[in-house]
Amino acid sequence: MLQTLDFTGIDGGYRSRLPRGRFDVDAALDVVRPIVADVAHRGVPAIIEYSERFDGVAPAAVRVPVAELRRAADELDPELLAAFSESIRRRRQVAEELEVDADQAPAVLADGAYVSLRNVPVDRVGLYVPGGLAPLASSVIMNVVPAQVAGVESIAIASPPQREFGGLPHPNILALCHLLGVDEVYAVGGSQAIAMFAYGVEGLCEPVSLVTGPGNIYVVAAKRLVRGIVGIDSEAGPTEIAIVADETANPAFVAADLISQAEHDPLAASVLITTSAELAAEVRAEVERQVASTLHSERIRTALGGEQSAVVLVRDIDQAVRVADAYAAEHLEIQTADAAAVAARVRNAGAVFVGDYSPVSVGDYSAGSTHVLPTAGAGAHSSGLTVRSFVRTMHVIAYDEEGLLGLADGVERFALAENLPGHAAAVAVRRRP
């Protein structure tokens, strides 16, 4: 498990040398395209047919009855309910205190010339919650809370029907929907759910303006296919973790964190970037010891042994930071001496976890941060899902006659220089007697 890449003798070109799993969305499009077209054409019968084919169950009701949401919440284990509630509280507090931009005061450009910015929430969103290898109930919180704080008025959730729950999504997912006040919930999974959100299904689900939430490659392919018809958050690939560690790191902690991400998916990536060959050896030994006693050992071994996972040896912390920036991990942990100072130097990552006691697991559930993060190097140019993801910013231009006349000559000249006399005329007509 875990190939070794020795970077100690090279400078630059890290991105092409770093491990990255194959994630061929274009190939999946060939599978998804007819499904999306069929749902757009036939609606409910197509959704049920694909539920039977892919999920092994036909839900009795595609839209989950509100009573089922309430029942799932009522039947939650009290300790789990407390954990859910605290996660909601912390996610909402961070969203409200850190992620909401107040409308700006107008910029006064001249007498009678004002431009302001106005934040307008998306009117309706469709949130997808996976239910395959792991029913990610936490994704309900991570999608719903920032959408609510943003002011989205209409929220719909889709999650695959589960055979063991009579064709309903997982009860924890339903319970969280109820706790968050979302009662439009659909037992629909995969690409058919994305199609339902994008096109709407008459008599069942109105189209949405934005689709968010993680999923497998077929969900990603469907999101790519409908992008432009609706907005999407991202094309998220398999989860990944990179850990920058030196000789001060605890090998048991590092190994456990690498394993925690490998547990998600056989395609999950776990990358250790370290200055210490001794630590690398100790981590390998810890990985073997810990994997032997874990539940999903076969899945974890597949992920850690895949081309997407590795131990990367570097000369020093400076090179480690450069390599981490080249990789732009979804989750980046810093387990070094003076971890905060090292973390402050990082430019590219979905989220940075600082020090020995900030494992990715706490961010997945209850740190207050978002866990919907860019993957596959997209952390170099994209951000995680926050309140801003659900808000559009529009300029509001308010010029009175004095304001326009003071600028008219310049606008007309500009328009004529672009050979657009109609643009110039639209200004000129306003200053004629």
Secondary structure, 3 states (H helix, E strand, C coil): CCEEEECCCCCCCHHHHCCCCCCCHHHHHHHHHHHHHHHHHHCHHHHHHHHHHHHCCCCCCCECCHHHHHHHHHCCCHHHHHHHHHHHHHHHHHHHHHCCCCCCCCEEEECCEEEEEEEEECCEEEEECCCCCCCCCHHHHHHHHHHHHHCCCEEEEEECCEHHHCCECCHHHHHHHHHCCCCCEEECCHHHHHHHHHHCECCCECCCCEEECCCCHHHHHHHHHHECCEEECCCCCCCEEEEEECCCCCHHHHHHHHHHHHCCCCCCEEEEEECCHHHHHHHHHHHHHHHCCCCCHHHHHHHHCCCCCEEEECCCHHHHHHHHHHHCCCEEEEECCCHHHHHHCCCCCCEEEECCCCCHHHHHHCCCCCCCCCCCCHHHCCCCCCHHHHEEEEEEEEECHHHHHCCHHHHHHHHHHCCCHHHHHHHHHHHCC
